[in-house]
Amino acid sequence: MKIAIASGKGGTGKTTLSTNLSFYLSEKHDVVLADLDVEEPNSKLFIEAEVFHKEDKYKMIPSWIEDKCTLCGICHDVCNYNAIIQLGTMILVFPELCHSCYACSELCPTAALPMIKQKMGELIHFKNGNLSLIESRLDIGQEQAVPLIAQTIDYVDKNFKEETIKIFDSPPGTSCPVIEATKGADFIILVTEPTPFGLNDLKLAVDTVKELKKNFGVVINRYGVGNDDVITYCNNEKIPILAKIPNSRKIAELYSIGNIIYDKVPEMKDELEKIEIFISNLKTGGEK
């Protein structure tokens, strides 16, 4: 089962939930946690594990061969992302804008735009008992997170058995990287906080996952601050509230020094158990 953990904004507690839920479930199951926030992955801060595999990741971009080019303009016309511009007798390629769709290269009548590899980041596979952590990190200066997220998910699909529980720590927000990280998930957990900002961004995230036609539920982090508007909204929209992680100084202290929380805070473990039961019911068809 693929479980994506997302939110409408940063700082709500996605990584807190992702790392603790992964460790908790790994006590009984094989689990892989993929950190898909590739612009700034931080799950490894909370997980002590050995490097199992490491590889560079590449995207394909066109390279202009002037001697072969007839300046027909097809490449300029077919690029939807303005990654190729014909300027007089020159063809300019902007790698940062290229989406590796191959249209310019495939449609070039003189093969003047072969696709070449460009490094965009790296993937590291860590292991700790039943838990694997896949961390992908975008190189500085790279503009697009989506290709690296897609390749990371592909690595997970190819290297882990179907019965392995797959947890995706998604990027924040509701933009293209989040869509890529969640579109293949079986269930999405939206993390929010009981504040006006939390409610506003939760609504954006809910609209997004509804467009994707995904099953989803909500986890309220720092429960006890703010007000009950998030609960009222979820009840009115018939959105299941899976867990309420308490607003706790001890949790904050443990998080600040990079510790796993659930094995030191019984209230946290109780909330993770509720999520586990809900997910188990989904797998067996007991709850929709």
C-alpha positions as CSV (number, residue, x, y, z in Angstrom):
1,M,0.0,0.0,0.0
2,K,1.2,3.5,-0.9
3,I,0.5,6.2,1.7
4,A,1.4,9.8,0.8
5,I,1.7,12.3,3.7
6,A,1.1,15.8,2.5
7,S,-0.1,19.2,3.6
8,G,-1.2,22.5,2.2
9,K,1.7,24.4,3.7
10,G,5.2,23.7,5.2
11,G,5.9,23.3,8.9
12,T,2.7,21.4,9.8
13,G,4.5,18.2,10.9
14,K,4.6,16.0,7.7
15,T,8.1,14.7,8.5
16,T,7.3,14.2,12.2
17,L,4.4,12.0,11.2
18,S,6.3,10.3,8.3
19,T,9.3,9.2,10.3
20,N,7.4,8.2,13.4
21,L,4.7,6.3,11.5
22,S,7.4,4.5,9.4
23,F,9.3,3.4,12.5
24,Y,6.1,2.4,14.3
25,L,4.9,0.2,11.4
26,S,8.4,-1.3,10.8
27,E,8.0,-3.0,14.2
28,K,5.6,-5.4,12.4
29,H,6.1,-4.9,8.7
30,D,8.6,-4.2,6.0
31,V,8.4,-0.4,5.4
32,V,10.0,2.0,2.9
33,L,9.9,5.7,3.6
34,A,10.6,7.9,0.5
35,D,11.5,11.5,1.2
36,L,10.1,13.2,-1.8
37,D,10.7,16.7,-0.6
38,V,13.7,16.7,-2.9
39,E,14.5,20.4,-2.6
40,E,15.2,20.0,1.1
41,P,14.9,16.4,2.3
42,N,15.2,16.1,6.1
43,S,13.8,12.6,7.1
44,K,17.4,11.4,7.5
45,L,17.8,13.8,10.4
46,F,15.6,11.5,12.5
47,I,16.7,8.1,11.2
48,E,20.0,6.3,12.0
49,A,20.7,4.0,9.1
50,E,23.4,2.5,7.0
51,V,23.9,3.4,3.3
52,F,22.7,0.5,1.2
53,H,22.9,2.1,-2.3
54,K,23.7,5.4,-3.9
55,E,23.3,6.7,-7.4
56,D,23.3,9.9,-9.4
57,K,20.0,10.8,-11.1
58,Y,19.8,12.4,-14.5
59,K,17.3,14.1,-16.8
60,M,17.5,14.3,-20.6
61,I,17.9,17.6,-22.4
62,P,18.4,18.5,-26.1
63,S,21.9,19.5,-27.3
64,W,22.0,21.6,-30.5
65,I,24.3,20.5,-33.3
66,E,24.7,23.6,-35.5
67,D,26.2,21.8,-38.5
68,K,23.1,19.6,-38.9
69,C,20.5,22.3,-38.3
70,T,18.5,23.7,-41.2
71,L,16.8,26.3,-39.0
72,C,13.4,25.0,-39.9
73,G,11.9,26.2,-36.6
74,I,10.0,23.0,-35.7
75,C,11.7,22.7,-32.4
76,H,10.8,26.2,-31.4
77,D,7.2,25.7,-32.5
78,V,6.6,22.4,-30.6
79,C,8.1,23.3,-27.3
80,N,5.3,24.1,-24.8
81,Y,7.8,25.3,-22.2
82,N,9.9,27.8,-24.1
83,A,13.0,25.7,-23.5
84,I,14.1,26.2,-27.1
85,I,14.1,29.5,-28.9
86,Q,15.2,30.2,-32.5
87,L,17.1,33.5,-32.5
88,G,18.2,34.4,-36.0
89,T,20.6,31.7,-37.0
90,M,21.0,30.3,-33.5
91,I,19.0,27.8,-31.6
92,L,19.1,28.5,-27.8
93,V,18.4,25.7,-25.4
94,F,17.4,26.5,-21.8
95,P,17.9,23.3,-19.7
96,E,16.2,24.7,-16.6
97,L,12.9,24.9,-18.6
98,C,13.2,21.6,-20.4
99,H,10.7,18.9,-19.4
100,S,12.4,16.1,-21.2
101,C,9.4,15.4,-23.4
102,Y,11.6,14.6,-26.5
103,A,9.3,16.4,-28.9
104,C,12.0,18.7,-30.3
105,S,14.5,15.8,-30.7
106,E,12.0,13.3,-32.2
107,L,10.5,15.8,-34.6
108,C,13.8,17.4,-35.8
109,P,14.1,16.3,-39.5
110,T,17.9,16.4,-39.4
111,A,18.6,14.9,-36.0
112,A,20.2,18.2,-34.9
113,L,18.9,18.0,-31.3
114,P,20.0,14.7,-29.7
115,M,19.0,14.2,-26.1
116,I,21.9,14.1,-23.6
117,K,22.1,13.4,-19.9
118,Q,22.3,16.1,-17.3
119,K,22.8,15.4,-13.7
120,M,20.0,16.7,-11.5
121,G,20.6,15.1,-8.2
122,E,21.3,11.9,-6.3
123,L,19.4,9.1,-4.6
124,I,20.6,7.4,-1.5
125,H,19.0,4.2,-0.1
126,F,19.5,3.7,3.7
127,K,18.5,0.6,5.7
128,N,17.7,0.1,9.4
129,G,16.1,-3.3,10.1
130,N,12.7,-3.6,8.5
131,L,12.8,0.1,7.5
132,S,14.3,1.5,4.3
133,L,14.7,5.2,3.8
134,I,15.0,6.5,0.2
135,E,16.3,10.1,0.1
136,S,16.6,12.0,-3.1
137,R,18.2,15.5,-3.2
138,L,18.1,18.0,-6.0
139,D,21.4,19.6,-7.0
140,I,21.8,23.3,-6.2
141,G,20.7,25.3,-9.2
142,Q,18.3,22.7,-10.6
143,E,14.8,24.2,-11.2
144,Q,12.5,21.2,-11.4
145,A,11.7,18.8,-8.7
146,V,9.1,16.7,-10.6
147,P,11.6,14.6,-12.7
148,L,13.6,13.5,-9.6
149,I,10.4,12.8,-7.6
150,A,9.2,10.6,-10.5
151,Q,12.5,8.7,-10.7
152,T,12.5,8.2,-6.9
153,I,9.0,6.7,-7.0
154,D,10.1,4.5,-9.9
155,Y,13.0,3.2,-7.8
156,V,10.7,2.3,-4.9
157,D,8.3,0.5,-7.3
158,K,11.1,-1.5,-8.9
159,N,13.0,-2.4,-5.7
160,F,10.4,-3.2,-3.1
161,K,7.8,-6.0,-3.0
162,E,4.1,-5.2,-3.4
163,E,3.4,-6.2,0.2
164,T,5.9,-3.6,1.5
165,I,4.2,-0.5,3.1
166,K,5.4,2.5,1.1
167,I,5.2,5.9,2.8
168,F,5.9,9.1,0.7
169,D,6.9,12.2,2.6
170,S,5.6,14.7,0.1
171,P,6.7,18.3,-0.6
172,P,4.6,21.0,1.0
173,G,1.9,23.0,-0.8
174,T,-0.4,22.0,-3.7
175,S,1.9,22.6,-6.8
176,C,3.3,20.2,-9.4
177,P,5.8,18.4,-7.1
178,V,2.9,17.5,-4.7
179,I,0.8,16.2,-7.6
180,E,3.7,14.0,-8.7
181,A,4.3,12.7,-5.2
182,T,0.6,11.8,-4.5
183,K,-1.0,10.9,-7.8
184,G,-0.1,7.2,-7.5
185,A,-0.9,6.8,-3.8
186,D,-3.6,4.5,-2.5
187,F,-4.3,6.9,0.4
188,I,-3.3,10.4,1.3
189,I,-2.9,11.7,4.9
190,L,-3.2,15.5,5.1
191,V,-1.4,17.0,8.1
192,T,-2.7,20.2,9.5
193,E,-2.8,22.3,12.7
194,P,-5.8,23.8,14.5
195,T,-5.1,27.4,13.5
196,P,-6.7,29.8,10.9
197,F,-3.6,29.4,8.7
198,G,-3.8,25.6,9.0
199,L,-7.4,25.5,8.1
200,N,-6.9,27.8,5.1
201,D,-4.2,25.6,3.7
202,L,-6.0,22.4,4.6
203,K,-8.9,23.5,2.4
204,L,-6.5,24.0,-0.6
205,A,-5.0,20.5,0.0
206,V,-8.4,19.0,0.2
207,D,-9.5,20.6,-3.1
208,T,-6.3,19.2,-4.7
209,V,-6.8,15.5,-3.5
210,K,-10.4,15.6,-4.5
211,E,-9.3,16.6,-8.0
212,L,-7.0,13.6,-8.0
213,K,-10.0,11.4,-6.8
214,K,-8.0,10.0,-3.9
215,N,-9.1,8.6,-0.6
216,F,-7.8,10.8,2.2
217,G,-8.0,11.6,5.9
218,V,-6.6,14.3,8.2
219,V,-4.2,14.3,11.1
220,I,-4.2,17.3,13.4
221,N,-0.8,18.1,14.7
222,R,-0.2,20.3,17.8
223,Y,-3.8,19.6,18.9
224,G,-4.7,21.8,21.8
225,V,-3.6,25.1,20.4
226,G,-5.9,27.4,18.3
227,N,-9.5,26.4,18.0
228,D,-11.9,23.7,16.8
229,D,-12.5,25.2,13.3
230,V,-10.5,22.4,11.6
231,I,-12.6,19.7,13.4
232,T,-15.8,21.5,12.5
233,Y,-14.7,21.7,8.8
234,C,-13.8,18.1,8.7
235,N,-17.0,17.0,10.3
236,N,-19.1,19.2,7.9
237,E,-17.1,17.8,4.9
238,K,-17.3,14.2,6.2
239,I,-13.5,14.0,6.2
240,P,-12.2,11.4,8.6
241,I,-9.9,12.7,11.3
242,L,-7.4,9.9,11.8
243,A,-5.4,11.2,14.7
244,K,-4.8,14.2,16.9
245,I,-1.1,14.6,17.9
246,P,-1.1,16.7,21.1
247,N,0.7,20.0,21.5
248,S,3.4,18.9,23.8
249,R,6.7,20.5,25.0
250,K,8.3,17.1,25.3
251,I,7.4,16.3,21.7
252,A,8.9,19.6,20.6
253,E,12.1,19.0,22.6
254,L,12.5,15.5,21.1
255,Y,11.9,16.7,17.6
256,S,14.4,19.6,18.0
257,I,17.2,17.1,18.7
258,G,16.3,14.7,15.9
259,N,14.7,11.9,18.0
260,I,11.9,9.6,17.2
261,I,9.0,10.4,19.4
262,Y,6.4,7.7,19.7
263,D,8.5,5.3,21.8
264,K,9.1,8.1,24.4
265,V,5.6,9.7,24.4
266,P,2.8,7.2,25.0
267,E,0.1,9.7,23.6
268,M,1.9,9.8,20.3
269,K,2.0,6.0,20.1
270,D,-1.7,5.9,20.8
271,E,-2.4,8.2,17.9
272,L,-0.2,6.2,15.5
273,E,-2.1,3.1,16.5
274,K,-5.3,4.8,15.4
275,I,-3.8,5.5,12.0
276,E,-2.6,1.9,11.7
277,I,-6.1,0.5,12.5
278,F,-7.7,2.9,9.9
279,I,-5.2,1.8,7.2
280,S,-5.7,-1.9,8.0
281,N,-9.5,-1.4,7.6
282,L,-8.9,0.2,4.3
283,K,-6.8,-2.7,3.1
284,T,-9.4,-5.2,4.1
285,G,-12.3,-3.1,2.8
286,G,-13.8,-2.5,6.2
287,E,-13.8,1.3,6.0
288,K,-14.1,3.7,3.1
